Amino acid sequence: MKYRLKKTVVLVGMMGSGKTAVGQALARLLGVPFLDSDNEITVAANLTIPEIFERYGEPFFRQKESQVISRLLEGGPAILSTGGGAYLSGDNREMISARGVAVWLRADLDLLWNRVRHKNTRPLLRTADPYRTLADLCERRQPYYSKADLVADARADYAIEEMAQKVAEVLASRPDVLEVKE
């Protein structure tokens, strides 16, 4: 199958939902560039995200994140992975809808926990009870993620490439986003 992506796909969702891994596989499948807003921020700041949070705080990080997302949406069609908190901002949601399409990679709490519990790169989970923190974040963020244009459900038994294919199928439901040619 041949694909023609017509606008940038912005992957949103919780940490551990697969935005980066699935995004890279989806970009390969569709033959478009893969972009990662968190990576762009760390390159520009020459600091890791935990270091940015520690030195400058979350509000500073969120401001830089919005600037980077805006810049990345200016290019041609691509797959853009965003940080878990990026879509909480109303300004970011409006910008993404106006210039791209948001796809929520929806994953349940157990799947997310299994993916993030052994990583120390998640500044928001550096708490006394990281599982409870993750559960609270999921609950607070779900109403925002549910505003995404499209939803693709992650499952523990999907390989990364399978999940990328599922996202492509969801995108194909919108001919204004993805054209599929046999």
Phi, psi and chi 1 to 4 in degrees:
 res  aa     phi    psi   chi1   chi2   chi3   chi4
   1 MET       -  147.8 -104.0 -173.6  -98.5      -
   2 LYS  -115.2  143.0 -125.7  170.0  130.0   43.1
   3 TYR  -123.3  148.6  -60.5   97.9      -      -
   4 ARG  -132.0  108.1 -174.5  167.9   78.0   85.6
   5 LEU   -81.5  130.7 -171.6   63.3      -      -
   6 LYS  -100.6  -17.9  -61.7  178.4  179.7  179.7
   7 LYS  -151.6  161.6   54.1  175.2   78.0  170.5
   8 THR   -67.7  133.5  -67.0      -      -      -
   9 VAL   -96.7  122.2  173.2      -      -      -
  10 VAL  -106.5  114.1 -179.0      -      -      -
  11 LEU   -84.7  125.9  -60.7  177.6      -      -
  12 VAL  -125.1  157.4  -57.6      -      -      -
  13 GLY   147.8 -179.5      -      -      -      -
  14 MET   -69.4  157.9  -74.9  -64.8  -62.6      -
  15 MET   -57.4  135.4   60.7 -177.4   90.0      -
  16 GLY    90.4   -3.0      -      -      -      -
  17 SER   -77.3  -13.3   63.2      -      -      -
  18 GLY   105.4   15.8      -      -      -      -
  19 LYS   -56.8  -41.5  -63.3 -178.7  -58.8  -72.2
  20 THR   -78.1  -53.6  -60.8      -      -      -
  21 ALA   -63.4  -47.1      -      -      -      -
  22 VAL   -68.5  -38.4  171.9      -      -      -
  23 GLY   -59.8  -42.6      -      -      -      -
  24 GLN   -63.7  -44.1  -69.5  169.9  -26.8      -
  25 ALA   -65.5  -39.7      -      -      -      -
  26 LEU   -65.2  -41.2 -178.2   61.4      -      -
  27 ALA   -61.7  -42.5      -      -      -      -
  28 ARG   -62.5  -45.5  -76.5 -168.5  -58.4  -86.1
  29 LEU   -59.5  -42.3  177.7   66.6      -      -
  30 LEU   -90.6   -8.3  -58.3 -178.5      -      -
  31 GLY    69.6   38.8      -      -      -      -
  32 VAL  -127.6  164.8  -63.3      -      -      -
  33 PRO   -67.1  151.3  -16.4   26.9      -      -
  34 PHE  -106.2  132.0  172.2   75.7      -      -
  35 LEU  -125.3  146.4  -51.8  167.8      -      -
  36 ASP  -132.6  113.0 -176.5  -48.9      -      -
  37 SER   -62.6  -39.2   63.3      -      -      -
  38 ASP   -62.3  -42.6  -79.3   -4.7      -      -
  39 ASN   -62.3  -42.6 -175.2   57.8      -      -
  40 GLU   -62.0  -37.9  -65.4  -72.5  -32.9      -
  41 ILE   -66.6  -44.5  -66.7  165.2      -      -
  42 THR   -66.8  -36.1   60.1      -      -      -
  43 VAL   -65.8  -46.2  167.5      -      -      -
  44 ALA   -64.1  -39.6      -      -      -      -
  45 ALA   -86.9  -16.5      -      -      -      -
  46 ASN    57.1   35.2 -160.6   27.4      -      -
  47 LEU  -140.8  154.6  -64.1  167.5      -      -
  48 THR   -76.1  164.4   66.4      -      -      -
  49 ILE   -62.9  -44.2  -70.6  172.9      -      -
  50 PRO   -57.5  -37.7  -27.0   35.1      -      -
  51 GLU   -66.3  -39.5  -72.0  170.1  -22.7      -
  52 ILE   -63.2  -46.0  -65.1  168.8      -      -
  53 PHE   -58.1  -45.7  -93.0   68.6      -      -
  54 GLU   -67.2  -43.5 -167.8  176.2  -53.0      -
  55 ARG   -78.9  -40.8  -75.1 -168.6 -165.5  179.3
  56 TYR  -118.1  -15.3  -56.6  108.0      -      -
  57 GLY    90.7  163.5      -      -      -      -
  58 GLU   -65.8  -40.3 -172.7  175.0   -2.5      -
  59 PRO   -58.1  -40.8  -26.1   34.9      -      -
  60 PHE   -62.0  -46.5  173.5   85.7      -      -
  61 PHE   -58.6  -45.5  173.5   80.6      -      -
  62 ARG   -63.5  -35.9  -63.9  -62.6  173.8 -157.9
  63 GLN   -63.4  -47.3  177.4 -172.0    8.5      -
  64 LYS   -64.1  -38.6  -65.1  -58.1  167.8 -164.1
  65 GLU   -59.9  -45.0 -177.9  175.9   58.0      -
  66 SER   -62.3  -41.6  -67.7      -      -      -
  67 GLN   -63.1  -43.0  -67.7  168.6   -4.0      -
  68 VAL   -67.0  -44.1  164.8      -      -      -
  69 ILE   -60.2  -43.6  -69.4  169.7      -      -
  70 SER   -58.4  -45.6  178.3      -      -      -
  71 ARG   -63.9  -42.4  178.4  174.6   53.5   82.0
  72 LEU   -69.6  -27.2  -65.0  174.5      -      -
  73 LEU   -75.4  -11.7  -76.7  168.6      -      -
  74 GLU   -75.2  -23.5  -70.2  171.5    6.2      -
  75 GLY   -78.1 -173.1      -      -      -      -
  76 GLY   -71.4  176.6      -      -      -      -
  77 PRO   -54.3  135.4  -26.5   35.7      -      -
  78 ALA  -155.9  176.3      -      -      -      -
  79 ILE  -105.9  124.3  -54.8  -58.4      -      -
  80 LEU  -118.0  116.3  171.6   56.4      -      -
  81 SER   -90.1  133.0  169.6      -      -      -
  82 THR  -116.8  162.4   61.4      -      -      -
  83 GLY   -68.2  157.9      -      -      -      -
  84 GLY   -58.1  -28.2      -      -      -      -
  85 GLY   -93.8   -6.5      -      -      -      -
  86 ALA   -59.8  -38.7      -      -      -      -
  87 TYR   -80.3   -4.2 -154.9   63.5      -      -
  88 LEU   -72.3  -24.7  -54.2 -175.0      -      -
  89 SER   -77.6  125.5  157.0      -      -      -
  90 GLY   -59.0  -38.8      -      -      -      -
  91 ASP   -62.5  -42.1  -70.0  -15.6      -      -
  92 ASN   -64.4  -43.5  -73.6   -9.9      -      -
  93 ARG   -59.9  -44.4  -72.5 -166.3  -54.5  -84.1
  94 GLU   -62.9  -44.5  -73.9  178.0   30.4      -
  95 MET   -62.2  -44.0  175.2  174.7   41.0      -
  96 ILE   -65.7  -44.6  -69.6  165.5      -      -
  97 SER   -66.1  -34.6  -72.7      -      -      -
  98 ALA   -72.8  -32.5      -      -      -      -
  99 ARG  -118.9   -1.2  -63.9  156.6   57.9 -170.4
 100 GLY  -159.2 -154.6      -      -      -      -
 101 VAL  -140.5  132.3   61.7      -      -      -
 102 ALA   -92.7  132.2      -      -      -      -
 103 VAL  -121.6  119.7  177.2      -      -      -
 104 TRP   -84.5  118.5  176.2   19.7      -      -
 105 LEU   -86.0   97.2  -62.8 -174.4      -      -
 106 ARG   -87.8  125.2 -175.7  167.2   52.9 -168.9
 107 ALA  -136.0  145.6      -      -      -      -
 108 ASP   -78.9  165.5   67.1   35.2      -      -
 109 LEU   -58.3  -43.2  179.0   59.8      -      -
 110 ASP   -62.6  -42.1  -70.9  -21.9      -      -
 111 LEU   -63.4  -45.5  177.4   57.6      -      -
 112 LEU   -60.1  -46.4  -64.0  171.4      -      -
 113 TRP   -61.6  -43.7  178.3 -115.0      -      -
 114 ASN   -60.6  -30.0  -76.1  -29.6      -      -
 115 ARG   -84.7  -28.8  -69.9  178.6  176.0  174.9
 116 VAL  -108.2  -14.1  -56.3      -      -      -
 117 ARG   -63.8  -24.4   68.6  179.8  173.8 -168.3
 118 HIS   -99.9    7.6  -61.4  -60.7      -      -
 119 LYS  -102.1  140.2  -63.7 -173.5  176.8  175.5
 120 ASN  -107.1   17.8   64.2   -6.0      -      -
 121 THR   -99.0   12.6   55.1      -      -      -
 122 ARG  -110.1   93.8  -48.9  -69.5 -175.7  171.7
 123 PRO   -59.3  -32.0   11.6  -19.7      -      -
 124 LEU   -72.4  -14.2  -65.0  178.0      -      -
 125 LEU   -99.7    9.2  -65.9 -176.5      -      -
 126 ARG   -83.8   70.2  -68.8 -177.8  176.6  171.4
 127 THR  -131.3  173.2   64.4      -      -      -
 128 ALA   -65.6  -31.2      -      -      -      -
 129 ASP  -132.3   80.5 -174.1   -7.6      -      -
 130 PRO   -61.4  -32.0    9.9  -16.3      -      -
 131 TYR   -63.0  -47.6  179.8   83.9      -      -
 132 ARG   -62.5  -39.2  178.9   81.5 -105.5  143.3
 133 THR   -61.2  -45.2  -58.4      -      -      -
 134 LEU   -62.3  -43.6 -177.2   64.0      -      -
 135 ALA   -60.7  -43.5      -      -      -      -
 136 ASP   -64.3  -42.9  -69.1  -15.1      -      -
 137 LEU   -60.1  -44.9  -77.5  169.9      -      -
 138 CYS   -57.3  -47.8  -76.0      -      -      -
 139 GLU   -63.1  -43.0 -168.5  174.6  -38.9      -
 140 ARG   -70.7  -34.7  -78.6 -161.4  -44.6  -91.7
 141 ARG   -87.1  -22.9  -69.8  178.6  173.6 -174.7
 142 GLN   -53.7  -42.9 -174.2  170.4  -14.1      -
 143 PRO   -60.2  -30.6  -22.3   31.8      -      -
 144 TYR   -76.1  -48.0  -62.0   98.6      -      -
 145 TYR   -60.4  -32.7  -65.0  147.7      -      -
 146 SER   -66.5  -10.5   68.1      -      -      -
 147 LYS   -83.7   -3.9  -63.1  174.1 -171.4 -130.1
 148 ALA   -60.9  153.7      -      -      -      -
 149 ASP   -65.0  -36.7  -56.8  -63.0      -      -
 150 LEU  -138.7  159.6  -61.4  165.7      -      -
 151 VAL  -132.0  135.8  177.6      -      -      -
 152 ALA  -126.8  124.6      -      -      -      -
 153 ASP   -86.5  124.1  -74.4  -50.6      -      -
 154 ALA   -82.2  146.2      -      -      -      -
 155 ARG  -134.9  146.8  -69.3 -169.9    1.4 -157.2
 156 ALA   -61.8  -30.3      -      -      -      -
 157 ASP   -86.4    0.0   60.6  -26.9      -      -
 158 TYR   -83.3  131.0  -76.5  163.2      -      -
 159 ALA   -72.9  162.5      -      -      -      -
 160 ILE   -55.9  -45.1  -68.4  167.2      -      -
 161 GLU   -64.7  -36.1  -71.5   74.6   18.4      -
 162 GLU   -64.0  -42.6  -74.3  177.0  -71.8      -
 163 MET   -65.2  -40.2 -173.7   62.3 -163.6      -
 164 ALA   -60.7  -40.6      -      -      -      -
 165 GLN   -63.8  -40.5 -175.0   61.5   49.7      -
 166 LYS   -61.9  -41.7  -64.4  -66.5  178.7 -168.9
 167 VAL   -64.2  -41.7  175.4      -      -      -
 168 ALA   -60.3  -39.3      -      -      -      -
 169 GLU   -63.4  -41.5  -69.7  168.1   12.5      -
 170 VAL   -63.4  -44.0  168.0      -      -      -
 171 LEU   -62.6  -36.9  -66.9  171.2      -      -
 172 ALA   -65.9  -16.0      -      -      -      -
 173 SER   -71.5  -10.3   72.5      -      -      -
 174 ARG  -120.5   93.6  -70.2  -89.9  -51.5  -93.1
 175 PRO   -59.9  -20.4  -12.3   18.8      -      -
 176 ASP   -75.1  -11.4   62.3  -45.5      -      -
 177 VAL  -107.5  -50.1  174.9      -      -      -
 178 LEU  -134.3  124.4 -177.4   65.3      -      -
 179 GLU  -100.4  130.0 -175.2  179.4  -27.9      -
 180 VAL  -112.1  127.9 -178.6      -      -      -
 181 LYS  -118.7  131.9  -59.3  174.0 -175.7  175.4
 182 GLU   -73.3      -  -64.0  -65.3  -32.4      -
